[in-house]
Amino acid sequence: MRNKEEKRLQRVVALFCATLFALFSFLFVAVYQSPLLEVLYDYVATGKLDYNGYLVAAVISPLLTLLALWLNRIAKFQREWTAMAYLPSVLLLAFITDIDRSLYVGGWSSTSWIVIFSVAMFVYAALAFVLQRVLFEKIKNLAMSTNRMIWRNLILFVIMFCLAGTLSNGEENFKREALVASRYKGGDAEGALAVGYKSLDASRELTAMRAYILAKENSLGERLFEYPQLYGADGLLPFPHQTSPLSPDSVATLLVDTIKENENTLDYLRRLAHADTLCVAVRDYYLSALLLEKEVIEFEAELTRMCGSYRADSLPKHYREALLLLKEFSSEYQLNLEDSVLNSKFRSMREVESKYDDALMRNNYVRKAFGRTYWWYFLYGG
């Protein structure tokens, strides 16, 4: 009777552990690390078929669960130690989602994973041996409630799940870039732009991806400075050799030409903007580059050259903001801007500035109220 109850108890615990791991691994693959796996798939399969994270998870999760159950036929982890049977599967889960920038730039090393697997499997085998030969013989006749066993296994799972999250890719910017690529590919441009929206440490790659999406949406002059700009004009373009989901070829296709060797970003865009044919994307990239380099006088001259006799109120928001600055700094420039809201906002910023003598406090208060304007970038940022 005692053995029958023990077997029933072990079946309950085993079912709990299998269900919990299967659920965790499914969500880990289908949701948490799905953008990274999609990036890997697109890189390897070159987009021949649409990626489906739920389908991939539906394959990986059962396979890793079955692997753990099969290994446990040898290791024989049971009772409050049943969760340990899933250690190899947890490590494999972390391994397949450890996708980083080396996917594009190379340099990935297997050494660390060889060490991790070697140490983990030694611990796994040693613990299985000790538990089988020593501990289980002593405790097999001791009564223990189902709830107590489940709670102890749950604690082990929490530790292992944290281990999976730690060992898989932890580079936040690359994960953001992958998520941006995934959302934009799925047709959610706004969702893509919202990734890392408040982050002040955005990578150049992420900054270039935002610029590319804004250009495709014809919103570069309207929204570029709503996002942190840390790299000047260089932040408009990805690196010449691909380091993120946005390939240099995609931007070159949008701008009709590639950047030459030893040509800086501003010179490259200036060359394109002075070509015989001028597309909207080139115009917006070039004018944005001038703003990013704080070349406001040249910006106005080039705006006039490319747009002729323009009406200021019809220009994108950041262009109008730049012209308001130019009007204040240059007595020679005359601006007829009827946008009362923008004029009032500019005066409000100047009033906020005048309230604080301390430069740091002034910077912080102006950022809080006007951090999404070109004015803040020109006067305090960059």
Secondary structure as the mmCIF struct_conf table of DSSP 4:
data_model
#
loop_
_struct_conf.conf_type_id
_struct_conf.id
_struct_conf.beg_label_comp_id
_struct_conf.beg_label_asym_id
_struct_conf.beg_label_seq_id
_struct_conf.end_label_comp_id
_struct_conf.end_label_asym_id
_struct_conf.end_label_seq_id
HELX_RH_AL_P HELX_RH_AL_P1 ARG A 2 LEU A 27
HELX_RH_PI_P HELX_RH_PI_P1 PHE A 28 TYR A 32
BEND BEND1 GLN A 33 GLN A 33
HELX_RH_AL_P HELX_RH_AL_P2 SER A 34 ALA A 45
TURN_TY1_P TURN_TY1_P1 THR A 46 GLY A 47
BEND BEND2 LYS A 48 LEU A 49
HELX_RH_AL_P HELX_RH_AL_P3 GLY A 53 ALA A 75
HELX_RH_3T_P HELX_RH_3T_P1 ARG A 79 TYR A 86
HELX_RH_AL_P HELX_RH_AL_P4 LEU A 87 ILE A 96
TURN_TY1_P TURN_TY1_P2 THR A 97 THR A 97
TURN_TY1_P TURN_TY1_P3 ARG A 101 ARG A 101
HELX_RH_AL_P HELX_RH_AL_P5 SER A 102 VAL A 105
BEND BEND3 SER A 110 SER A 110
HELX_RH_AL_P HELX_RH_AL_P6 THR A 111 VAL A 130
HELX_RH_PI_P HELX_RH_PI_P2 LEU A 131 LEU A 135
HELX_RH_AL_P HELX_RH_AL_P7 PHE A 136 ILE A 139
TURN_TY1_P TURN_TY1_P4 LYS A 140 ASN A 141
BEND BEND4 LEU A 142 LEU A 142
HELX_RH_AL_P HELX_RH_AL_P8 THR A 146 LEU A 167
BEND BEND5 SER A 168 SER A 168
HELX_RH_AL_P HELX_RH_AL_P9 GLU A 172 LYS A 185
TURN_TY1_P TURN_TY1_P5 GLY A 186 GLY A 187
HELX_RH_AL_P HELX_RH_AL_P10 ALA A 189 LEU A 193
TURN_TY1_P TURN_TY1_P6 ALA A 194 LYS A 198
BEND BEND6 LEU A 200 LEU A 200
HELX_RH_AL_P HELX_RH_AL_P11 ARG A 204 LYS A 216
TURN_TY1_P TURN_TY1_P7 GLU A 217 ASN A 218
HELX_RH_AL_P HELX_RH_AL_P12 LEU A 220 ARG A 223
HELX_RH_3T_P HELX_RH_3T_P2 LEU A 224 GLU A 226
BEND BEND7 TYR A 227 TYR A 227
BEND BEND8 TYR A 231 TYR A 231
HELX_RH_3T_P HELX_RH_3T_P3 GLY A 232 LEU A 236
BEND BEND9 LEU A 237 LEU A 237
BEND BEND10 PRO A 240 HIS A 241
BEND BEND11 SER A 244 LEU A 246
HELX_RH_AL_P HELX_RH_AL_P13 PRO A 248 LEU A 255
BEND BEND12 VAL A 256 ASP A 257
HELX_LH_PP_P HELX_LH_PP_P1 THR A 258 LYS A 260
TURN_TY1_P TURN_TY1_P8 GLU A 261 ASN A 262
HELX_RH_AL_P HELX_RH_AL_P14 THR A 265 ALA A 273
TURN_TY1_P TURN_TY1_P9 HIS A 274 HIS A 274
BEND BEND13 ALA A 275 THR A 277
HELX_RH_AL_P HELX_RH_AL_P15 VAL A 280 LEU A 292
TURN_TY1_P TURN_TY1_P10 GLU A 293 LYS A 294
HELX_RH_AL_P HELX_RH_AL_P16 VAL A 296 CYS A 307
BEND BEND14 SER A 309 SER A 309
HELX_RH_3T_P HELX_RH_3T_P4 ALA A 312 SER A 314
BEND BEND15 LEU A 315 LEU A 315
HELX_RH_AL_P HELX_RH_AL_P17 LYS A 317 PHE A 329
TURN_TY1_P TURN_TY1_P11 SER A 331 GLU A 332
HELX_RH_AL_P HELX_RH_AL_P18 SER A 340 LYS A 355
BEND BEND16 ASP A 358 ASP A 358
HELX_RH_AL_P HELX_RH_AL_P19 ALA A 359 PHE A 370
TURN_TY1_P TURN_TY1_P12 GLY A 371 ARG A 372
BEND BEND17 THR A 373 THR A 373
HELX_RH_AL_P HELX_RH_AL_P20 TYR A 374 LEU A 379
TURN_TY1_P TURN_TY1_P13 TYR A 380 TYR A 380
#
